[in-house]
Amino acid sequence: MTLQTEIESRVSSGLDNEVILSVQDVVVQFPRPKKKTPFNAVNGVSFELRKGETLGLVGESGSGKSMTALSLLGLVPIPGKIIEGSINLRERRIDNLPINMLRKVRGNDLGMVFQDPMTGLNPVRNIGSQLCESVIRHQKVSKSEATEIAFKALDDVGIPSARDRLEAFPHELSGGLRQRVMIALALINHPEVIIADEATTALDATIQAQILDLFRERLSNATMILITHDMGVAAEICDRIAVMYAGRIVETGTIEEVLSSPRHPYTMGLLSAVPRFDIRRPKLVPIPGQPPTAEDIVQGCAFSSRCKFTQENCAERPLLKKRDNRLVACWFPKGEV
């Protein structure tokens, strides 16, 4: 089966239309000590996640992908905070919950696989105690029952000698095994939505392929948000993607639509800069310039200074609008003037 056939099969498999997670106009703001105006790390992000769907958040480092994920869990680092918008899990608003109720949401309803397992796992506690703590907190079982649940969780993600690994410390495991532990920790309480933040970035190519296989096997019917800067990873796992730039979503659509016919100039540039083995082209085409930093005050379209299609309209911020069955935030999508 070719990659395109596999994508078409996933898209046509009949995803449930039930909306599990709804994010509307979320703004995450940080103060800037040297400037009077604050910085919006996430600037009006909106998307919906349906049952059984895998949504990819794609973009460069610093585009706001991880901060968007942290906002879903109420983990925006201080002094940052959500100042606008809403986050709803089914019919329940969760962005304004008190901390004790938010802790119940984490793990029970939302599970997260963090990018770096060495910082995501406690280095002075063995694997078993970290898994059991989560199980006891959320499932209200005895310690012996929690141990059995922890063993099964490690076994389910393909960790060899899983019972022995319960006594191991993070530094005693390889990078690939640590990432499998992180996946087990995210899945152990059967959350409704799984968020995987660059879960394969820190791994070598062989281990990365194994983790992607694990995602396909264990999470094929899960409701998941996959955060990545790798279009190849998104193509293998996702049903739909949202491309982020400078804290904003600039294009969303099915994985096939966006990869085969991107509409936003940034998405076009991103794909032109990615090596392709299925087509011949003389050279990769880099995107000129640099993305805005936290010190820059962005007005209008954040990509306009790097875009070859820039016009006067670009001084105003474009909103996400439906174009050809997808959403695009651009005054001149695909260079249309």
N, C-alpha and C positions, 0 to 999 in steps of 0.2 A: 504494500500500500504506500503510495507516495504521500508526501507531507500535505499536499493540497487536498488529496482524497480524504486523508485522515481529518483535516480541518472541516471539510464539507460534511463528513459523517458526524462529527461532534456537533456542528451547528444545526444540522437537520434532525438530530436525535430527539428533539422535542423537549427543550428545557421548560421546567415549570414556570408559569407566569407569576407565581406568588412572589411578591417582593418581601425579602427577608430584612434587608438593610437599606435604609433611605438616608442619604446625606444631602442636605439642602443648604447651599450658600454659606458653607463654613469658612470662617476667617480665623486664623491663628496668628496672634500678634505678639511681637517681642519689642521691648523698649530699646532704643539706640542711645547709649550714654552720651555720645558726642553730637547727637542731633536731636532736635525737638520732636521731629516726626517719628513715630514708631515704624517698625518693619513687619510686613505681613508675610510670614513664611508660607502660609496657606491663604490664598486670596480669593475666596468665593467659590470653593469647590463644591460641585453637586454631582451625584451619581446614584444609581439604584443597583442593588445586587439581588438577583432572583434565585430562588431555590434551585440547587443543583448546578449553578453557574460558576465558572471560574473567570473572574475579571482581572485583567492585568493592568497595573499602574506602571507605565513606562515613561522613562525620561532620564536626562543626565543627572549626575550627582548635584544635589542642591536644588532640584526642581520642586521639592516639597512632598515627594512620595512617602518617605518614612514619617514625616511630621503629620501627614494626613492619617497614616495608620495609628500613630500614637494618640492622635485626637480621638479616634474611635474608642480607644481603651481608657481615655481619661488620663493619659500618661504624658501630656505635654510638659516638658521640663520647665521648672520655674526659672525666670520670671515670665515665661510665655503663658498665654491663656487663650481660650476660645472666646472671642468677643461678639461674634455674630453667627447666625445660622443654627441649624438643628440636626441632630443625629437620632434616628428612630430605628429601633430593632423591632420588627413587626409593627405593632401599634404603640409601642412604648418608647417614650423619649428617654434617652440615656445620657445625653451630654450635660444635663443639669442635676444628675443624681448625687446625693450625699456619698461620701467616700465609703461608708460601710455597705451601702447597696451596690456601689460601683464594683467593689471587690467581689461580690457575688456574680456580677455580670462577667468579669474576667475569669476565664476558665470554664465556667458553666455555659455561657452563651457565646463568648468570643475567645478563641484560642490563638496565640501568636507564636510563630517560629521566628526567633530573632536572627539577625544577620551573623553575629559572631558568637558561637557557642561557648567560647572561653570567657566572655563577659556575661553571657546569659545564664551560665551555671555558676553556682557558688563553689569556689575552689577548695574550701575547707570542709565540705560535707560530701559524703558519698552519694552516688547516683540514686540509690534506693531511698535514702532519707528525703531527698528533694522531690522524688515522685510521690512518695507516701504522704508527705505534707500536703501536697495539692489534693490528693484523693481524699484524705481525712477531712480537709477543710470543706470540700464541695460535696462529697458523697456521704458523709456521716457514717463511716464504717469503722470497724475495729482495726488495730494495727496489723494483725495477721491477715485480715481480708485485704487491707490496703497493699500489703506486700505481694499478695497473689495477683492483684490487679496491676501492680507495677511490673511484675515479672511478665505478665501477658502483654502489657504495652510494649516492653522492650522486644519481646519475641515477635510481636506483630510487625514491627518495623525492620525485622531482619537482622537483629543483633545476635551474633553467635554466643553460645554459653550465657544466655540472658540472665539466668539466676545468679551466676557468679559475678556478672557485671553490676549487680545491685550493690555490691560491696566496694566497687571501684570508685576512685576519685576522678574528676574530669581530666586531670593532667595525665592519667594512666591510659587514656583512650586516644585513638587516632582522631584526626579532624573529621573524617567521614562518620566514625562511630559517635562522636560528640554531636554532630548534626542530627543523626538518627535519634539520639536521646532527646534533643530539642523537639523533634517532631513528635516523639512519644509523649513528651510533657504537654505539648499543645493539644494532642488528641485524647489524652487519658480520661478526661471528664466528658467526652463526647459533645463538644461545643457545636452550636448551630452554624457558626461562621468561623473559618480558619483564615488567619492573616499570615502570610509567609513573606517576610521582609528580606529580600536578597538572600534567600536561603541557600543558594549555591555559589555565591560570589567568591567566598574565601576558600573554595575547594579547587583541587586540580581537576583537569578535564575528565579523568577516569572516574573519580569519586563523584564529580558533578553529574555524570551520566547515570551513575547508580542512584543518586538521590532523585533525579528526574524520573527514573523508572519507578522508584518508590512512590512518588507523587501520583503517577499514572495508575499504579496498582491499588494503592490504599485510598486515594482521594478522588477517584474518577467520578464519583457521584456526589462529592462534597460541595458545599457552598464555600467558595474561597476567593480571597483577594491575594494575588501574587504580585509582589513589588519587585521590579527588576529593571535594569538598564539594558538587558540583553534581549534583542528582538527574537533571536533564535529560541531562547528559553520560552518566551511568551508564545511563540508559534507552536511549540510542542505541547503546551499545557493549557492555554487560555481559550475560552470561547469568544470573549470580547475583550477589547483593550481600550484604555483611556490614556492618551498621551498627555503628559504634564510638562509645562515649561514655566519657570519663574512663579511657582505657587499656584498656577492655574491649569485647568484642563483645557486643552486647545482642540482636541479631536477625540471622538469616541465612535466605535463601530465594531462589527464583527472582525475577528482576526483576519479572515480572508479579505474583506473589503479594504481594511486599512493597509495591509501589506501589499496587496495587488494594485490598489489605486488610491494612494494617500491624497487627501484634499488640502490639509493645512501645510503651508510652506515649511514649517519646522519639521513635521512628520516626513515630508519629502526629503528634506536635508538629512534627517536622521537615517533614513533608509539608504540614501546615496552614499553615506559614510560607512556603511556596513559591508564587509566582504561578502560576495555572493559567488556560489559555485555552480548555480543553475543557469546563469547567463554570463556572457562575455562582455566586459567593458574595459576600456583602456586603463583607467585608474580610479581610485576612490576620490570622491569630491568632498572635502571638508566644509563645514559650515563656517563662514568667516566671522571674525569677532569673538566675543566672549559673552556668556549669559550674565545678566545683572547680578550684582552681589548684594549683600545685606546693607551696604552703604549707599547703594544707588536708589534714587527716588524714581520709580517707574510710572510714567503717565501714558495713557493710550495702550496700544498693543506692545507688550513687553518684547516681542520678537522683531519689531519694526526696524531697529538699528542693524539687524543682521539679514534682513529679508530683501531679496532682489525685486519683489513686487510692491514695495512700499509706495503708498500714495498719500495724499493729504488726509484722507479719512482715517488713516492709521494713528493719527494723533488722539483719536477717541478709542476707548476700549471696546473691542467687539465682543458681543455676547455669543454664547453657544446657540447656534440655530440649526434646525434640521435641514440637511442638504443630502439628497440621494440616500435616504434611509439611514443617515448617521448625523451626528452633531459635530459642527465645526465652528470654532470661534475665529473667524477671519472675514475681513471685508472683501477680500479677493481670493477665495479658495482656488487652489491650483492655477493661480495667475489670472483668473478671470477678471477683467476690468470692465 
